[in-house]
């Protein structure tokens, strides 16, 4: 079994706790050791029960670039960096890559990664898309009481122009449900029980017939592309460059929309329930069968194994 050292923050109380779920799945399929703090890698290794085969670092999930582990260039154990938001911490990450001599990357979006880090094209860059924690994002068998839903950040119209246009079009329309992003916070148990995150978020999605999403101007396949279908709700979102590569097919698993046709297509699928339910069901099965947390953990282990 792969002996894996994961160096990452504890995200179990974050707005999105999917990486905590990924950590739990990795513990099932690897001999997992975890470190949370920044510091010299040799000091971290000295405290471990055994030498790892590989070091995986996730340090761009929270508000700061952390944890930061030094001395990676001075050890023989291979290390890889997971890159979520390639557009954040660009200069800091670039310096870290050079100083640590990291040559293996696991990225949720290749074209966005290469845009900010063109010099890494010759390194080992693995495509590791987002996923759905299907223990949370699932069909709760709720009555579909909401016609159309859009949740998440809409205030940044330069980043999410499609969301802004959809919001302006429907904001006074009965049957349209919208709530802003709850913020990237660490929630207490009490706060989590009241906020639209985790199971509350999934149950809300499950009440909608249609859900609008997008990949922003960066065209990143976001969590919503997996979480919405997993909740057995029809995803209305643009086709993105990397969707076909992971098997996501417009018209089969979701409905492709753009700034010109979203209202027409929404009206069509609200009216034609059989077609809506056919795509909704196919999308739900597809995510649960191919893009769950367990599937992504298995894929990650295969990628790491190919490196070592």
TAJOSUL-V651362 format. One record per residue. PHI is phi in degrees with one decimal (none if undefined). Layout:
BEGIN
phi=PHI
phi=PHI
END
This chain:
BEGIN
phi=none
phi=-60.7
phi=-93.4
phi=-116.6
phi=-101.3
phi=-101.7
phi=-111.4
phi=-161.5
phi=-72.1
phi=-80.3
phi=-103.5
phi=-63.9
phi=-111.8
phi=-77.1
phi=-53.3
phi=-113.2
phi=-100.4
phi=-61.7
phi=-75.0
phi=-68.1
phi=-66.6
phi=-61.8
phi=-59.9
phi=-64.5
phi=-70.1
phi=-62.6
phi=-65.2
phi=-81.6
phi=-116.9
phi=-138.6
phi=-87.6
phi=-90.5
phi=-119.9
phi=-126.9
phi=-128.8
phi=-105.7
phi=-102.2
phi=-73.2
phi=148.9
phi=-67.2
phi=-65.7
phi=-63.5
phi=-68.1
phi=-66.8
phi=-63.3
phi=-63.2
phi=-89.1
phi=-81.8
phi=-70.6
phi=-156.1
phi=-76.2
phi=-76.5
phi=-83.6
phi=-153.8
phi=-116.1
phi=-110.3
phi=-115.4
phi=-122.5
phi=-136.1
phi=-128.9
phi=-88.6
phi=-87.9
phi=-77.8
phi=-122.1
phi=-82.3
phi=-161.9
phi=-74.8
phi=-111.3
phi=-106.0
phi=-101.9
phi=83.5
phi=-63.6
phi=-70.9
phi=-100.4
phi=-121.9
phi=-93.9
phi=-75.7
phi=-66.5
phi=-132.4
phi=-133.3
phi=-114.9
phi=-86.8
phi=-119.4
phi=-90.4
phi=-99.7
phi=-63.0
phi=-81.6
phi=-96.3
phi=55.1
phi=-58.5
phi=-68.2
phi=-63.4
phi=-68.3
phi=-60.6
phi=-63.8
phi=-65.5
phi=-62.2
phi=-66.7
phi=-64.4
phi=-90.5
phi=56.0
phi=-78.0
phi=-126.8
phi=-125.7
phi=-134.9
phi=-120.8
phi=-121.2
phi=-82.0
phi=-150.1
phi=-68.3
phi=-65.7
phi=-69.6
phi=-63.7
phi=-66.1
phi=-62.1
phi=-91.7
phi=-132.3
phi=-61.6
phi=-72.3
phi=-90.7
phi=-60.3
phi=-89.3
phi=-89.3
phi=-84.7
phi=-117.4
phi=-101.8
phi=-82.0
phi=-130.2
phi=-67.2
phi=-64.3
phi=-162.3
phi=-121.1
phi=-76.2
phi=-73.6
phi=-76.6
phi=-109.8
phi=-89.9
phi=-155.1
phi=-82.2
phi=-89.5
phi=60.2
phi=-74.1
phi=-67.4
phi=-79.4
phi=-88.8
phi=-115.1
phi=-69.6
phi=-134.5
phi=-137.5
phi=-146.9
phi=-120.9
phi=117.5
phi=-64.7
phi=-133.1
phi=-73.8
phi=-95.9
phi=-66.3
phi=-74.2
phi=-97.4
phi=-122.9
phi=-63.8
phi=-67.5
phi=-59.5
phi=-62.2
phi=-66.2
phi=-63.4
phi=-62.6
phi=-64.9
phi=-71.0
phi=-107.4
phi=-58.2
phi=-110.4
phi=-95.0
phi=-60.0
phi=93.1
phi=-104.0
phi=-115.0
phi=-138.1
phi=-139.0
phi=-72.0
phi=-61.9
phi=-72.0
phi=98.6
phi=-87.3
phi=-128.7
phi=-100.4
phi=-95.2
phi=-72.5
phi=-60.0
phi=-66.9
phi=-64.3
phi=-63.0
phi=-69.0
phi=-103.7
phi=-80.4
phi=-87.6
phi=-135.2
phi=55.0
phi=-65.1
phi=-59.0
phi=-64.4
phi=-63.8
phi=-64.8
phi=-64.6
phi=-57.1
phi=-63.8
phi=-86.0
phi=-96.9
phi=-79.9
phi=-127.8
phi=-134.5
phi=-88.6
phi=-148.1
phi=-158.3
phi=-107.5
phi=65.6
phi=-66.5
phi=-82.8
phi=58.0
phi=-96.1
phi=-74.9
phi=-81.8
phi=-54.4
phi=-59.6
phi=-63.0
phi=-101.6
phi=-69.3
phi=-65.7
phi=-60.5
phi=-60.1
phi=-87.2
phi=57.2
phi=-129.4
phi=-72.4
phi=-83.6
phi=-112.5
phi=-157.1
phi=-69.2
phi=-67.6
phi=-120.8
phi=-54.5
phi=-99.4
phi=-67.0
phi=-61.2
phi=-60.9
phi=-100.3
phi=90.3
phi=-80.8
phi=-116.0
phi=-65.0
phi=88.8
phi=-111.7
phi=-108.7
phi=-159.1
phi=-111.3
phi=-75.3
phi=-132.0
phi=-144.3
phi=-65.9
phi=-93.2
phi=-116.8
phi=-60.4
phi=-71.9
phi=-64.1
phi=-71.2
phi=-62.6
phi=-61.5
phi=-63.4
phi=-78.0
phi=-70.5
phi=-77.3
phi=-98.6
phi=-66.1
phi=-65.5
phi=-66.7
phi=-60.7
phi=-67.9
phi=-64.1
phi=-69.5
phi=-58.3
phi=-65.0
phi=-64.9
phi=-64.8
phi=-63.0
phi=-61.5
phi=-60.9
phi=-66.9
phi=-64.5
phi=-88.7
phi=-134.5
phi=-134.9
phi=-81.6
phi=-59.2
phi=-63.5
phi=-62.7
phi=-69.7
phi=-62.8
phi=-63.3
phi=-63.5
phi=-62.7
phi=-62.3
phi=-63.6
phi=-64.2
phi=-64.1
phi=-61.1
phi=-66.7
phi=-77.1
phi=-91.2
END
